[in-house]
């Protein structure tokens, strides 16, 4: 029977080598014949333009109950996702003040009970409908 202390480094080396081989084999692509298993022409799967439907799955670190800005409760990741989809009327600048984004300007009366929003020209909804606020 050999010395167990002298065998330990050799067993650890073998275990690490086997682990690396298994990981490398799991990460390799193709069927082992050296050829790619993807399509021959990579542009053949590119759609002609935007298409409706499908799913988008995102991993986030906190829960959100939807992306409806009028009813959903958003966590910080919810706001991050929403900013990729929605454009805000105003944004908070580096100075901590609100600045127009989709708006040309905004103002309020002295009591902050009535607000006036002037939307920039050319702003359209997602379906191409122009924004035409009541006057």
TASUL-V182215 format. One line per field, one symbol per residue. ss: DSSP state (a for helix, b for strand, c for the rest). phi: phi as a letter, one per 20 degrees, with the letter a starting at -180 (. if undefined). psi: psi as a letter, one per 30 degrees, with the letter a starting at -180 (. if undefined). A space follows every 50 residues. Layout:
ss=???
phi=???
psi=???
This chain:
ss=cccaaaaaaaaaaaaaaaaaaaaaaaaccccccccccccccaaaaccccc cccccccccccccccccccccccccaaaaaaaaaaccccbbbcccccbbb ccbbbbbbccccccbbbbbccccbcccccbccccc
phi=.effffegffffffffffffffffffefdndnendfeeffdfffdfffaf cfnnccdcecebfbeqdefeceedegffffffffdddefcceefeneecf ceeeabbcffeldccdddegfnfcfgenfffcffd
psi=klkeeffeeeeeeeeeeeeeeeeeeeflllgfgflkgllejfffgkleak klaakkkkklfllkgagjfffkjkleeeeeeeffekklellklfgglkkk dflelklllffhfkkkkjklkgkllfgfkkkilk.
